Amino acid sequence: MSANPRKTQPAAYRTTPPVRRARGSWLSQVPLEGSPAAKRPGRLARWVRLPYEYLVFYLGYLYFGTGCALGSAVCALLHPLLPEAFGTRLGRRMTGWHFRAFLALLQASRLVRLDLSCLDQLRGERSIIIAPNHPCLLDAVMIISRLPQTACIMKAAIWNSFFLGGGARLSGYIRNDSAVNMVHSSIRELRAGHQLLVFPEGTRTVGAPVNSFKGGFALMAKKSGAEVQTIFIETASPFLNKGWPPLKKPAFPLIYRARLGKRVRVGEDVRTFLDDLAGYYRQELAGAASLAQAARAAGAPAVAARKP
């Protein structure tokens, strides 16, 4: 009888199965900067398109904010009435439905293009930390839309907000008001078999391709025995990056892609683990960051089609 290949591997990187993409997907057809297909539309076409872009932009905010407010109010009413386990599952599912519908609306406008299909592979995984880079405020929305039963860590201000507080409390999300309580609650979620969404940078990326990593998620992984699934969110747009005014319209189309990286387990030396992992993220995202800078300099978004 052969040994389990996972158990025979040393405490090192282990790759997930490659993501197979259908030929002709929009990612392979996105025009690169400098190609004939990447030429800008004429002045008349831009003036006709501009009112539509503003309409979609502000209606998107209205839809998202209204959905969050209504969902939060319903969840706040249900929270004291439902058993904790059932309420948590229901709250997370409601949040996932809302986020997925919001992203579907944006895609229907043809001003936003998303490829998040690789995340579907993780739905049946248990006791893992979902660890994406954090370029913008939409990152958590994109992840939760595909992995609705994932627990996440939220700032205390969001926990208490009118728009998201009720949903956060019913969903059993972890409140980041105390480092000790946050780590203990996260370990409890992982040991219960749940997935946990953590951004290793701790905040949105300021220095491309990634900020320095915080040690909290590594401690959670080590104490719980959970593996860390790396995820790379790629975009060439600065929309909702750190410092971006929320009501400033971006250049459309907005293009986002998520792809799976290696799955890792924390070894004995947490600091070495963090340094190695941050280096891995920098290496994987360096190409996308260079492309984003070139696209912004040219005034048009672009995404490179990378082989999985």
N, C-alpha and C positions, 0 to 999 in steps of 0.2 A: 504493500500500500504506500503510495507516494505521500510525502508530507505536504501540508498546506503551504503554498508558495508565499502567502503573506507572512506566516509565522517564521519562515526560514530566512527572510530578508533581514539585514541589519537595520538599525534605527537610521534610516536614510530616506531619500525621496522615493516614492512609489507613484508611478503614473497611473492615471485613470484611462479607461479605454478611449481611443481617439474618436472624435466626433465626426461622423460622416455627413457631408453636406451634399444636397442634391445639386446636380449641375444646373447652371442657369439661375441660381439663387441671386437675389439682388446684390449680395456682397461681391460676387464675382463680376457684376456688371456696373458697379459704381465707378464712374469715370475718374481717373487719376488726373491730378493737376498737370497741365501741359498737353494733355491728349486732345484730339479734335472734339471728342464728345463732351469735354469739360468747358467748352466756350460758354461765356455768359449770355443770357438772353438779351435781346435788344432793349432799348430804352422804353419803347411803348409797352412791350411785354412786361417789363418790371413794374411800370406804373399800374397796369391792370392787375398784376399779381399782389401788389403791396396791400390794398385794402383787405383782400382775402387773408393774407398772412396775419394782419392785425386782428381780424375777426376770429380766426382760429386761436390765436395766442390768448386773447382775453376771455373767449368762451371756454377755453381749456382751464384757465384759472378758476372761472366761475363754476364750472362743472366739478372740478376737484374740491374746491372749498365747500360748495353746497353739499356734496356727497359726504365729505368728512364731518361736517356739522351735523347732518341728519343721522349719519351712522353713529357718531359719538353720543348723540342724545338718546338713541335707541339702546345702545350698549350700556349707557349709564343707568337706564331704567331696568335693564335685565340683570345687571351685575349682582345686586343684592338678592335676586329671586332665584337664580339658577345655581345648581351644584357647581363647584369650582371646576372640576374636570370637564364637564359638558360645556360650561360657559367659556372656558379657555378655547376649546376646539371651535365653538361657534364664533367667538369673537375673531379668532385668527382667520377663519374661513370668510367671514364677512369682509374683513380688511383685504384679503386676497382678491375677492370678487370685485370690490370697488377699484383697487389698483389695476387689475387686469382690464376692466371695462374702460378705465381712463386711458390706458395705453392703447387699447383697441380703437378708441375714438381718435386719438392722435394719429395713429397709423392710417385710419380711414380718410383723414384729411389729405394724405399724400405729402405732408410736410415733415413727417417724422418717420424714420425707417429704423426698425429694431430687428435684431437677430439674437433672441434669448433662448433659442430652442435647446441649447446644450444643457441648460439648467434643469430641464425635465428629467435628465438622467439621475438626478440626485433625490427625486421625490421619495423613493423607498429607502434611502439611506438613514441609518439611525446613529445617534451619538457622534455627530461630526460638527466641527466648527466651519461655517461658511465664511471664508475670509477674502472678500474682494478688495481691490483698490478703491479709492473714493474720490473720483474726479468731480462729482457734482451732487446736488441734492436729490436727483432722481434715482440714484443708485439703489437705495433701500426700496423704493417703489418698484423698480424693475425686478429685484431679487424676490420680494415678497409676492409679486404678481404671479410668479412661477412656483414658488415654494411657500404656500400660504401657512403651513403649520410650523414654520420656523419661528423660534423665539428671537427677540432682538432686544438690544439695550437702548434705552431712550433717555434723553436728558430730562431732568426733573421739570424743566419749563414746559416741555412737550407733554409730559405726563399730566400736568395740571392745566393744560390748555383746553379751551372750549372746543376746538376743532378736532383734536386727536385724543384728548384725555380719556373720554369714556371708552373708546375702542381699545386704548392701551391697557386700561384697568381690566376690562372684561377678557382681553386676550392674554392676560398674565405676563405682559412684557416686563422687562427688568428695568427698574428705575435706577438711574445713575446718580444717586445722591450721596452715596458712601462707597468708597472703594472696597471695603471689607464685605459689605452686604452685596454689592454687585458681583464680586467674585464667588461668594458662597451661593447666591441664587443661580448664577450661571452654571456652576458645577452641579447643582441639584438638577437643573434642566437637562444637562448632558447625561448624567447618571440615570435619569428617567427614560433615556432613549431618544430625546428630542434633538432637533438641529438647533444650532445657535448662530445667528448672524452677528459677526463682529468685524469692524473695520480695523485692521491692524494699525493704520495710521492714527486712529483716534479722532481725526477730523478730516475735512476735505483737503485734497492735495494742494499744497502751496508751491513747493519746489518740485517741478516735473523731473522724472516720471512719478516718484512717490516721496512722501515725507519719511522721516525716520519712524521706526515702528515702536509702539508702546509694548510693554511687557505683560500687561494684564491678560491678554488672550492666550499667551504662551503658558502662563501659570494655570489658567483654567484648563487648558488642554493637558498639561502634565498631571494635575491633581485628579482629573476625571478619567484619564487614560484615553481621551478622545483624539482622533486624528484631525488635522487641519486641511481642508480642501481649498486650495488656492483658486481664485477666479480673477480673470482680467477683464475689466470693462474698458473698452476702447471707444474713443470719440475724438473728433477733431475740433469740436465746438467748445468754446469757453462758457457756454450758457450754464448759469447757476453754479459756476465755480466759486471758490472762495472770493468774496468781494464783488461778485456780479450783482448789480441792482435787480431785484426780483421782477420789476415791471419793465425792464428794458428788453425790447424785442430782439431775439437773436437773428442771425442770418440763417435762413432755411435753404435746404432741408437739414434737419437735425438727424444725425446718424449715430446709432449706438450698437455695439456688438459686445456680447459676453462670451468668453471662451474659458473652458476648464484648463487648469494647469495641473501640476503635480499634487499628490496628496502626501502629507508629511506627518511625522510623529515627533514630538519633542523629546530630545535626548536628556542626558544628565545636566549638560551645561546650557542653561536657558539663554545666556547672552550670546554664545556662539550660534545657537539656533536662530535667534533674531537677526544677527548680522548676515548669516548665510541666506535666510529667507528674504531679507530686504534686498540683498544682491541679486537674488533670483528674480524678484519683481522688477528691479531696475533693468535687468537684462531683457526680460520679456516685453517690457513696455517702452524701451528706448526707441524702437522703430516707430511706434505709434506717436510718441511725443515729438519726434523730429518731423513727422508728416503733419501733425497738428500745427506746429510753428510755421511750416512752409505754407500751409493752407491759409492760416490767419494772415500771413504776410501778403498773400495774393488776394485776400478778401473773399475767399470761397472755401467752403468745407470740403474735405475729401477724406476718404478712408481707404487704406490699403487692404487688398484682399490677401490674407495670409493663408498658407496651407495649414490645415489642422494638424 
